């Protein structure tokens, strides 16, 4: 297939350092333009990555008739407005997670999603380690799936960082708690019925800096997670069945230049002694994500996770925040 011609909205670090370099590795993605409100910033990123065009406004990039698809890594409060603007210009949109701040806001994308492709950028669902873990679950090797435990943390107290600004959708739940939500839906292959949460908010920033939650997927299936923006950097997914366990060593920030591993353990010996490692060759999950979206644009493969899937994620995040306010279980 002919590569899809991409434009990048903003010079955000996630795009400049991770997503765009990953996409540029793929023969199916042709990144031809980048835009910033600061044209010098756009030119710097274009020169750094070898992108042909640099625009000093988002509107100028959206007006470029050569561009077919947009990657939107803007701050959370601009995800919906700029995705709508891109769709109005006839561009397909891969929007960074979370796709909105609330489910009601995300619903504004419904009309646009009927005219162009709109998807939420959860690159983890394209990594072979996630595919293999789910295959092991479905094979019955670990028995009946009972529980998932997730930890994800980093340390960031920069007041200028968008993750520490409450009024534009900052905080741990929206930034990294959304990965736990997606993991639960992906591995249980189901939607949670109810959730309960506990949040600790930074007294200066007002954002949730540590959030823990319990999610009830029905039939005794539970997911628990803790995410933090002010703790030691760490991440892990543990998946427990009646006969075995799966551990994903680097579940979210899988390196693009090193192999990754998951462990399958029958529990016959403590200390991971009975676990077997499954190693995966080097892949770039951002490149795979770009390829999948490009194939959907060309019609050579379906868009597996579209706008409707993003709405389901947002409904769960909304319920978790309601639980903070009510101090009780909330239905999804």
C-alpha positions in Angstrom: 0.0 0.0 0.0 1.0 3.6 -0.4 2.2 5.2 2.8 -0.2 7.5 4.6 0.9 11.1 4.7 0.9 12.3 8.3 1.0 15.7 10.0 1.9 16.2 13.7 0.0 18.7 15.9 2.6 20.2 18.3 6.1 19.5 19.3 5.2 17.8 22.5 7.9 15.6 24.0 5.8 12.3 23.6 5.6 12.9 19.9 9.1 14.2 19.3 10.9 11.6 21.3 8.7 8.5 21.0 5.7 8.5 18.7 7.0 10.3 15.6 10.4 8.5 15.5 8.5 5.2 15.9 6.2 6.1 13.0 9.0 7.1 10.8 10.5 3.6 11.1 7.5 2.2 9.2 7.2 2.2 5.5 3.4 2.7 5.9 3.8 6.2 7.6 5.2 9.2 5.8 5.5 12.0 8.3 5.6 15.1 6.1 4.7 18.0 8.4 4.8 19.3 12.0 3.0 22.4 13.5 3.5 24.5 16.6 2.2 27.8 17.8 5.9 28.7 17.9 7.2 28.3 14.3 10.8 28.1 15.5 9.9 25.1 17.7 8.3 23.4 14.7 11.3 24.1 12.5 13.6 22.7 15.2 11.6 19.4 15.4 11.4 19.2 11.6 15.2 19.6 11.4 15.8 17.1 14.2 13.7 14.4 12.7 14.0 15.1 9.0 10.4 16.3 8.5 9.9 18.3 5.3 7.4 20.9 6.4 7.1 23.1 9.5 4.1 25.3 10.2 3.7 28.1 12.7 0.1 27.3 13.4 -2.1 24.2 13.7 -4.6 25.8 11.3 -1.9 26.0 8.6 -1.0 22.4 8.9 -4.7 21.3 8.8 -5.1 23.3 5.6 -2.3 21.4 3.8 -4.1 19.2 1.2 -1.3 16.7 1.1 -1.8 15.6 4.7 -4.2 12.7 5.2 -3.9 11.8 8.9 -3.1 13.8 12.0 -1.4 12.7 15.2 -2.7 14.9 18.1 -0.4 14.9 21.2 -1.6 18.3 22.5 -2.5 18.7 26.2 -5.7 16.9 27.3 -8.0 19.9 27.1 -7.1 20.4 23.4 -7.7 16.8 22.4 -11.4 17.2 21.5 -11.2 20.7 20.0 -8.3 20.0 17.7 -9.5 16.5 16.8 -12.8 18.2 15.7 -10.9 20.8 13.7 -8.8 18.1 12.0 -11.8 16.1 11.1 -13.6 19.2 9.7 -10.5 19.6 7.4 -11.0 16.0 6.3 -8.1 14.5 8.2 -8.2 11.2 10.0 -7.0 11.5 13.6 -5.0 9.4 16.0 -5.4 11.3 19.3 -3.1 10.8 22.3 -4.7 9.3 25.3 -7.0 10.2 27.1 -9.1 11.2 24.1 -11.0 13.7 26.2 -11.3 14.8 29.8 -14.8 13.4 30.3 -17.0 10.9 28.4 -19.5 13.7 27.6 -16.8 15.7 26.0 -15.6 12.6 24.0 -19.2 12.2 22.7 -18.7 15.4 20.8 -16.5 13.4 18.4 -19.3 11.1 17.3 -20.3 13.0 14.2 -16.6 13.4 13.2 -16.0 9.7 13.7 -18.7 9.0 11.2 -16.8 10.9 8.5 -13.2 10.2 9.3 -11.3 7.6 11.4 -10.8 8.7 15.0 -8.8 6.6 17.4 -7.2 6.9 20.9 -3.4 6.3 20.9 -2.9 3.3 23.3 0.3 1.9 21.7 0.5 -0.9 24.2 -2.4 -2.8 22.5 -0.1 -3.2 19.4 2.9 -4.7 21.2 3.4 -8.5 20.7 3.9 -9.0 24.5 0.3 -7.9 25.1 -0.9 -10.1 22.3 0.9 -13.1 23.6 -0.2 -12.5 27.2 -3.8 -12.5 26.1 -3.2 -15.6 23.9 -1.9 -17.4 27.0 -5.0 -16.4 29.0 -7.4 -17.5 26.2 -5.5 -20.8 25.9 -6.5 -21.8 29.4 -2.9 -22.4 30.5 -3.3 -20.2 33.6 -6.8 -21.5 34.3 -9.7 -19.2 35.0 -8.6 -15.5 35.1 -9.3 -14.1 38.6 -7.3 -11.0 39.3 -5.0 -8.4 37.7 -2.7 -6.1 39.7 -1.1 -3.1 38.1 1.5 -0.6 39.3 2.6 2.4 37.3 4.5 5.4 38.7 7.0 8.2 37.9 8.2 11.3 39.8 7.3 14.7 38.5 6.9 17.9 40.6 7.5 20.4 37.9 4.8 23.1 38.3 5.1 24.0 34.6 4.4 20.4 33.4 0.9 19.9 32.0 0.5 16.8 34.1 0.5 19.0 37.2 -2.1 21.4 35.9 -5.6 20.5 37.2 -7.5 22.9 34.9 -6.3 21.2 31.7 -6.8 17.6 32.7 -3.6 16.8 34.6 -3.1 14.2 37.3 -2.2 10.6 37.5 -5.6 9.0 36.7 -5.9 10.6 33.3 -2.2 10.4 32.5 -1.4 6.8 33.5 -4.4 5.3 35.3 -6.0 5.1 31.8 -3.5 2.4 31.0 -4.7 0.3 33.9 -8.3 0.7 32.6 -7.3 -0.4 29.1 -5.3 -3.4 30.5 -8.3 -4.6 32.5 -10.7 -4.4 29.5 -8.0 -6.0 27.2 -7.1 -9.0 29.3 -10.5 -9.7 30.9 -12.1 -9.1 27.5 -15.0 -7.5 29.3 -16.2 -4.2 30.8 -16.2 -3.5 34.6 -19.5 -3.3 36.4 -18.5 -1.0 39.2 -15.4 0.7 40.6 -14.2 2.3 43.8 -11.2 4.6 44.2 -8.9 6.4 46.7 -7.1 9.5 45.6 -4.4 11.7 47.2 -4.2 15.1 45.7 -1.2 17.4 45.7 -2.0 20.4 47.9 -0.4 22.9 45.6 -1.3 21.5 42.2 -4.7 20.1 43.0 -4.1 17.0 40.8 -4.3 13.4 42.0 -0.7 12.4 42.6 -1.5 8.9 43.9 -4.6 7.0 42.9 -5.6 3.4 43.8 -8.7 1.7 42.6 -10.6 -1.6 42.6 -12.6 -2.6 39.6 -15.3 -5.4 39.6 -15.5 -7.2 36.3 -18.2 -9.6 37.5 -18.0 -13.3 38.2 -15.4 -12.8 40.8 -12.9 -11.1 38.5 -11.1 -8.1 40.0 -8.5 -5.5 38.9 -6.6 -3.4 41.4 -4.2 -0.7 40.5 -2.0 2.1 42.0 -0.7 4.9 39.8 1.4 7.8 41.1 3.0 10.9 39.6 5.2 11.4 42.7 6.7 8.0 43.4 9.7 6.1 42.3 9.5 5.1 38.6 8.1 1.6 38.2 5.6 -0.4 36.2 4.4 -4.0 36.3 1.3 -6.0 35.3 0.5 -9.2 37.2 -2.2 -11.5 35.9 -3.5 -14.3 38.2 -5.4 -17.4 37.2 -6.5 -20.5 39.1 -3.5 -22.5 37.7 -0.9 -19.9 36.8 0.3 -16.3 36.6 1.5 -14.0 33.9 3.9 -11.1 34.6 4.6 -8.4 32.1 7.9 -6.9 33.0 7.7 -3.6 31.2 4.1 -3.3 30.2 3.7 0.3 29.2 7.0 1.9 28.2 8.4 -1.1 26.3 11.8 0.0 24.9 12.0 0.3 21.1 15.6 -0.9 21.0 15.7 -3.8 23.4 13.9 -7.2 23.6 11.0 -7.4 26.1 9.8 -10.3 28.3 6.8 -11.7 29.9 6.8 -14.6 32.5 4.4 -17.5 32.7 4.5 -19.2 36.1 2.6 -22.2 37.3 3.4 -21.3 40.9 5.1 -24.6 41.8 8.1 -22.7 43.3 8.4 -19.4 45.0 10.7 -16.5 44.0 9.9 -16.8 40.3 11.8 -20.1 40.2 9.0 -21.9 38.3 8.5 -19.1 35.8 9.4 -19.4 32.2 10.4 -16.3 30.3 9.0 -15.6 26.8 11.2 -13.0 25.0 10.1 -10.8 22.2 12.4 -9.4 19.5 12.9 -5.6 19.3 9.9 -3.8 18.0 8.7 -0.2 18.3 5.1 -0.2 19.6 4.6 3.4 18.3 5.6 2.3 14.9 3.2 -0.6 15.0 0.4 1.7 16.2 1.1 4.1 13.3 1.0 1.1 10.9 -2.3 -0.2 12.2 -3.9 3.3 11.8 -2.4 3.8 8.4 -3.7 0.4 7.2 -7.2 1.4 8.5 -7.0 4.7 6.5 -6.1 2.7 3.3 -8.8 0.1 4.0 -6.5 -2.8 4.1 -7.3 -3.7 7.7 -10.1 -2.7 10.1 -9.8 -0.1 12.8 -10.0 -2.4 15.8 -10.1 0.4 18.5 -12.1 3.4 17.3 -14.1 6.2 18.8 -16.6 3.8 20.5 -13.8 2.1 22.4 -12.5 5.4 23.6 -15.9 6.3 25.0 -15.9 3.1 27.0 -12.5 4.1 28.5 -13.8 7.5 29.4 -16.9 6.2 31.1 -14.7 4.2 33.5 -12.5 7.1 34.2 -15.5 9.2 35.0 -16.8 6.6 37.4 -13.5 6.5 39.2 -13.6 10.2 39.7 -17.2 10.0 40.9 -16.1 7.4 43.5 -13.5 9.9 44.8 -16.4 12.3 45.5 -18.8 9.8 46.9 -16.3 7.6 48.8 -18.3 4.6 47.6 -18.7 2.1 44.7 -19.9 3.7 41.5 -21.5 1.9 38.6 -19.9 2.3 35.2 
